[in-house]
């Protein structure tokens, strides 16, 4: 694919990358404290984990579940304004949570508001980034998303310190203040001239045109988003059940928080490393991606079987690395599968599946653990779900897809009217891989 002059690589886009990096540091850091928040609120409110667990589920689930609606908003409003509003919602949620003891209100303040706010900020920023990068997009996304790993590394122990020093309500106030810093970084996320022209030409598009459900004609895409749904059901488990595992094994609260820190360290390193690797060696990107998914499945099993603290730390890091790679490469893989012009629609649908998986992952796991009477079952469940994910991913990359070959792409005039349809312009970094038979080879 030839890079258009209006899509010159980098430039001010690197400022956007740095801004997004710090936004992800704050957002993922807050998400990484969900398991700690769960255990503390269960003690302070005497509510059941099945109820309190909705805080983390909604925070992570709505972060992507609301993506289709945010995608519509990005066509009607400035992405930078949406990102600012999103971060203000996060701050407001934690601020209000510091002044209530009502469990339903806590779920709304700590789950619903941050979940929607994070999606407003993150989805808008990805759309902005798309206007600055094409060939270097995998590397740019890897750098941005590595911030999530950094946040997960540092924030859980810091939150434990805040809780021990100022109490849970004081910790919420600090989280509110920290979230306001994301507003500053959102202000720096200026859309490119290309994105501004593209956005102005699409404001009159209908909901049906924004969410092209004809994508489901592609069996590869269906398998991919199904796998993504399953992956996030299993991915939600470690954040809640690693602190519970540490508590049951008699480790201190600070030591248990280091499991999440280790997970974040693996995620941060893997996101940057694989982002560079993906752009540098596109011919083996798909195989490496599948290995990462498979390793995520295998690394969960020892946590259920053993109680060794160093072993759990290592396994947590591998889980973080595998999940970090899986989430980082989604935009790149979707562009390779369907073309760059379909990225907003395909990314919205994939994010919707991610949100559903994150939303139901903890409740389903809690039901299974209660039925079995053993919380270690959570890690067996997560491993099994990730194994099925690997199989679905394998099929999505290697099965021939005739439905994709006949999938048209809509093009628009500046007034927003449909002027014609064409085949998808497939985004490929480097040469095609002759060993891959499916359309998702890129």
Order of alpha helices (4+ residues) and beta strands (2+ residues): alpha-alpha-alpha-alpha-alpha-alpha-alpha-alpha-alpha-alpha-alpha-alpha-alpha-alpha-alpha-alpha-alpha-alpha-alpha-beta-beta
